[in-house]
Amino acid sequence: MLPILHQVFGSTLVFAGLIVLPLPIPFGLVMLTIGFALLAPYIPAVQRLIRFLRVKWPKFDEQLRRYRHRFPPVIKRTIDKTQPTAPAE
């Protein structure tokens, strides 16, 4: 049941984030980030996107590694799955 809720809520946040992205206040970026974080454990395409972003922006990767211990288990698993050196699924 929880994976279904994550996918529905994550999809809703991504869709809403894309709609409000052009606004001057960066609510759209926050919504997209949370939505992708909820979708990543279940959708391989989102995992590939996160892996690509981690390779492209090493500072982003460094921050994820540094604060990994503060995230809930589902996000920790996603961080582990999307390591830039990990083999693609």
N, CA, C and O of each residue as an XYZ file, in Angstrom:
356
protein
N       0.816     -1.200      0.000
C       0.000      0.000      0.000
C       0.862      1.268      0.000
O       0.557      2.231     -0.704
N       1.937      1.261      0.793
C       2.798      2.437      0.867
C       3.467      2.758     -0.470
O       3.522      3.932     -0.838
N       3.986      1.760     -1.224
C       4.558      2.101     -2.534
C       3.551      2.759     -3.475
O       3.911      3.651     -4.244
N       2.306      2.330     -3.419
C       1.286      2.939     -4.275
C       1.066      4.394     -3.876
O       0.954      5.270     -4.733
N       1.004      4.646     -2.577
C       0.835      6.026     -2.109
C       2.032      6.890     -2.497
O       1.869      8.042     -2.901
N       3.235      6.329     -2.372
C       4.427      7.075     -2.783
C       4.355      7.441     -4.264
O       4.674      8.568     -4.641
N       3.942      6.504     -5.093
C       3.891      6.755     -6.527
C       2.817      7.770     -6.887
O       3.045      8.642     -7.725
N       1.654      7.666     -6.263
C       0.570      8.615     -6.554
C       0.950     10.014     -6.079
O       0.817     10.988     -6.819
N       1.423     10.103     -4.840
C       1.786     11.410     -4.285
C       2.996     11.994     -5.020
O       3.031     13.194     -5.293
N       3.984     11.161     -5.341
C       5.157     11.626     -6.077
C       4.795     12.134     -7.459
O       5.288     13.177     -7.889
N       3.926     11.398     -8.164
C       3.489     11.831     -9.500
C       2.733     13.146     -9.431
O       2.903     14.016    -10.284
N       1.898     13.285     -8.409
C       1.141     14.520     -8.232
C       2.085     15.695     -7.982
O       1.903     16.775     -8.543
N       3.099     15.477     -7.134
C       4.055     16.547     -6.852
C       4.869     16.932     -8.082
O       5.123     18.115     -8.308
N       5.279     15.949     -8.878
C       6.039     16.251    -10.092
C       5.165     17.038    -11.062
O       5.613     18.036    -11.628
N       3.932     16.602    -11.256
C       3.023     17.305    -12.165
C       2.759     18.732    -11.685
O       2.826     19.677    -12.471
N       2.459     18.887    -10.394
C       2.199     20.221     -9.850
C       3.463     21.080     -9.886
O       3.393     22.283    -10.135
N       4.621     20.456     -9.636
C       5.882     21.196     -9.677
C       6.184     21.742    -11.055
O       6.704     22.850    -11.190
N       5.860     20.963    -12.085
C       6.068     21.441    -13.454
C       5.155     22.619    -13.775
O       5.531     23.524    -14.519
N       3.951     22.596    -13.204
C       3.003     23.689    -13.457
C       3.471     24.980    -12.790
O       3.402     26.047    -13.400
N       3.949     24.896    -11.542
C       4.328     26.111    -10.811
C       5.805     26.470    -10.974
O       6.272     27.429    -10.359
N       6.539     25.728    -11.778
C       7.964     25.991    -11.978
C       8.260     27.403    -12.476
O       9.251     27.987    -12.040
N       7.448     27.984    -13.370
C       7.767     29.329    -13.862
C       7.553     30.459    -12.841
O       7.948     31.595    -13.102
N       6.948     30.177    -11.711
C       6.712     31.232    -10.717
C       8.038     31.736    -10.153
O       9.018     30.992    -10.117
N       8.077     32.999     -9.711
C       9.322     33.562     -9.201
C       9.829     32.877     -7.922
O      11.038     32.790     -7.707
N       8.932     32.403     -7.094
C       9.340     31.703     -5.874
C       9.553     30.231     -6.254
O       8.702     29.649     -6.926
N      10.674     29.617     -5.836
C      11.028     28.274     -6.345
C      10.250     27.115     -5.726
O      10.845     26.084     -5.411
N       8.944     27.255     -5.544
C       8.146     26.149     -5.025
C       8.161     24.963     -5.980
O       8.122     23.810     -5.550
N       8.217     25.250     -7.269
C       8.224     24.184     -8.262
C       9.426     23.271     -8.115
O       9.291     22.054     -8.236
N      10.602     23.834     -7.855
C      11.809     23.023     -7.668
C      11.697     22.144     -6.431
O      12.105     20.983     -6.449
N      11.147     22.698     -5.362
C      10.969     21.919     -4.135
C      10.001     20.771     -4.387
O      10.253     19.639     -3.975
N       8.902     21.060     -5.060
C       7.912     20.021     -5.350
C       8.489     18.939     -6.261
O       8.239     17.752     -6.048
N       9.260     19.341     -7.276
C       9.890     18.368     -8.169
C      10.879     17.482     -7.418
O      10.916     16.269     -7.629
N      11.670     18.078     -6.555
C      12.661     17.321     -5.790
C      11.994     16.282     -4.905
O      12.412     15.125     -4.886
N      10.969     16.677     -4.179
C      10.270     15.738     -3.301
C       9.552     14.677     -4.122
O       9.560     13.501     -3.759
N       8.937     15.079     -5.218
C       8.237     14.119     -6.073
C       9.172     13.080     -6.658
O       8.853     11.891     -6.652
N      10.328     13.508     -7.167
C      11.300     12.556     -7.712
C      11.876     11.661     -6.619
O      12.156     10.487     -6.859
N      12.053     12.212     -5.420
C      12.554     11.390     -4.311
C      11.559     10.291     -3.953
O      11.962      9.183     -3.596
N      10.272     10.586     -4.043
C       9.257      9.566     -3.757
C       9.143      8.540     -4.884
O       8.843      7.375     -4.626
N       9.376      8.954     -6.119
C       9.241      8.051     -7.261
C      10.480      7.195     -7.510
O      10.372      6.097     -8.054
N      11.637      7.679     -7.124
C      12.901      7.017     -7.460
C      13.013      5.553     -7.019
O      13.553      4.751     -7.780
N      12.538      5.168     -5.849
C      12.700      3.754     -5.476
C      11.918      2.789     -6.361
O      12.214      1.595     -6.374
N      10.944      3.272     -7.087
C      10.035      2.387     -7.814
C      10.149      2.493     -9.331
O       9.683      1.599    -10.038
N      10.754      3.558     -9.849
C      10.783      3.779    -11.293
C      12.235      3.880    -11.772
O      12.924      4.846    -11.443
N      12.707      2.901    -12.541
C      14.108      2.898    -13.000
C      14.502      4.136    -13.811
O      15.659      4.555    -13.757
N      13.582      4.721    -14.549
C      13.909      5.921    -15.334
C      14.280      7.088    -14.414
O      15.174      7.871    -14.734
N      13.610      7.203    -13.297
C      13.926      8.261    -12.339
C      15.285      7.974    -11.692
O      16.054      8.898    -11.428
N      15.578      6.704    -11.441
C      16.887      6.336    -10.897
C      18.002      6.714    -11.866
O      19.047      7.211    -11.448
N      17.784      6.480    -13.155
C      18.790      6.861    -14.154
C      18.976      8.379    -14.193
O      20.096      8.868    -14.339
N      17.870      9.122    -14.061
C      17.955     10.584    -14.039
C      18.771     11.056    -12.839
O      19.622     11.935    -12.976
N      18.520     10.485    -11.680
C      19.259     10.878    -10.480
C      20.738     10.512    -10.621
O      21.608     11.293    -10.235
N      21.026      9.332    -11.170
C      22.419      8.928    -11.386
C      23.110      9.911    -12.338
O      24.254     10.301    -12.103
N      22.421     10.311    -13.409
C      22.971     11.281    -14.356
C      23.264     12.616    -13.666
O      24.318     13.212    -13.888
N      22.329     13.086    -12.829
C      22.528     14.353    -12.126
C      23.690     14.266    -11.148
O      24.428     15.235    -10.971
N      23.856     13.114    -10.515
C      24.964     12.939     -9.574
C      26.310     12.932    -10.295
O      27.307     13.403     -9.747
N      26.347     12.406    -11.508
C      27.593     12.426    -12.289
C      27.861     13.847    -12.791
O      28.999     14.314    -12.758
N      26.821     14.526    -13.250
C      26.979     15.854    -13.826
C      27.353     16.903    -12.771
O      28.158     17.796    -13.034
N      26.761     16.786    -11.574
C      27.004     17.757    -10.506
C      27.615     17.057     -9.292
O      26.885     16.566     -8.431
N      28.933     17.006     -9.218
C      29.597     16.326     -8.103
C      29.259     16.917     -6.725
O      29.251     16.193     -5.729
N      28.984     18.211     -6.664
C      28.604     18.817     -5.369
C      27.275     18.261     -4.879
O      27.100     18.030     -3.683
N      26.344     18.048     -5.793
C      25.060     17.434     -5.459
C      25.286     16.024     -4.905
O      24.689     15.637     -3.900
N      26.152     15.270     -5.570
C      26.489     13.924     -5.125
C      27.127     13.955     -3.737
O      26.802     13.137     -2.876
N      28.029     14.899     -3.534
C      28.705     15.021     -2.238
C      27.706     15.316     -1.118
O      27.808     14.758     -0.026
N      26.745     16.192     -1.395
C      25.741     16.524     -0.376
C      24.846     15.319     -0.059
O      24.500     15.088      1.100
N      24.480     14.563     -1.080
C      23.675     13.363     -0.829
C      24.438     12.378      0.042
O      23.871     11.797      0.967
N      25.692     12.190     -0.241
C      26.512     11.267      0.556
C      26.684     11.772      1.985
O      26.619     11.001      2.942
N      26.902     13.070      2.112
C      27.144     13.647      3.436
C      25.923     13.526      4.350
O      26.059     13.227      5.537
N      24.736     13.757      3.798
C      23.529     13.786      4.630
C      22.685     12.515      4.518
O      21.541     12.492      4.974
N      23.229     11.476      3.926
C      22.515     10.215      3.738
C      21.959      9.674      5.055
O      20.841      9.161      5.093
N      22.729      9.786      6.122
C      22.323      9.221      7.415
C      21.086      9.906      8.004
O      20.466      9.365      8.919
N      20.722     11.064      7.505
C      19.569     11.803      8.034
C      18.252     11.468      7.332
O      17.181     11.847      7.807
N      18.327     10.768      6.217
C      17.135     10.484      5.424
C      16.424      9.224      5.905
O      17.023      8.385      6.578
N      15.138      9.095      5.557
C      14.423      7.849      5.884
C      14.981      6.682      5.058
O      15.642      6.900      4.042
N      14.715      5.444      5.494
C      15.297      4.268      4.820
C      15.019      4.188      3.321
O      15.892      3.765      2.564
N      13.841      4.579      2.879
C      13.526      4.473      1.455
C      14.423      5.402      0.633
O      14.817      5.049     -0.478
N      14.745      6.565      1.156
C      15.627      7.494      0.450
C      17.074      7.014      0.536
O      17.833      7.172     -0.420
N      17.464      6.432      1.666
C      18.816      5.869      1.788
C      19.055      4.795      0.737
O      20.118      4.755      0.118
N      18.069      3.926      0.533
C      18.197      2.870     -0.486
C      18.323      3.484     -1.877
O      19.087      2.993     -2.708
N      17.586      4.542     -2.128
C      17.661      5.209     -3.427
C      19.035      5.832     -3.631
O      19.599      5.752     -4.723
N      19.570      6.445     -2.598
C      20.914      7.025     -2.701
C      21.924      5.926     -3.001
O      22.825      6.112     -3.819
N      21.775      4.787     -2.343
C      22.686      3.669     -2.597
C      22.534      3.122     -4.021
O      23.525      2.792     -4.672
N      21.301      3.030     -4.494
C      21.037      2.495     -5.836
C      21.551      3.416     -6.941
O      21.908      2.957     -8.026
N      21.585      4.709     -6.658
C      21.941      5.676     -7.700
C      23.373      6.169     -7.573
O      23.708      7.231     -8.098
N      24.217      5.423     -6.890
C      25.634      5.783     -6.829
C      26.159      5.887     -8.258
O      25.883      5.009     -9.075
N      26.907      6.936     -8.574
C      27.429      7.060     -9.940
C      28.324      5.890    -10.358
O      28.420      5.587    -11.548
N      28.972      5.236     -9.413
C      29.842      4.110     -9.751
C      29.096      2.788     -9.759
O      29.660      1.770    -10.158
N      27.835      2.778     -9.326
C      27.048      1.538     -9.287
C      26.641      1.147    -10.711
O      26.410      2.021    -11.546
N      26.553     -0.152    -10.994
C      26.109     -0.569    -12.327
C      24.647     -0.199    -12.552
O      23.831     -0.281    -11.635
N      24.331      0.199    -13.749
C      22.947      0.554    -14.087
C      22.074     -0.688    -14.101
O      22.527     -1.778    -14.451
N      20.812     -0.508    -13.715
C      19.868     -1.640    -13.693
C      19.263     -1.872    -15.051
O      18.450     -2.781    -15.218
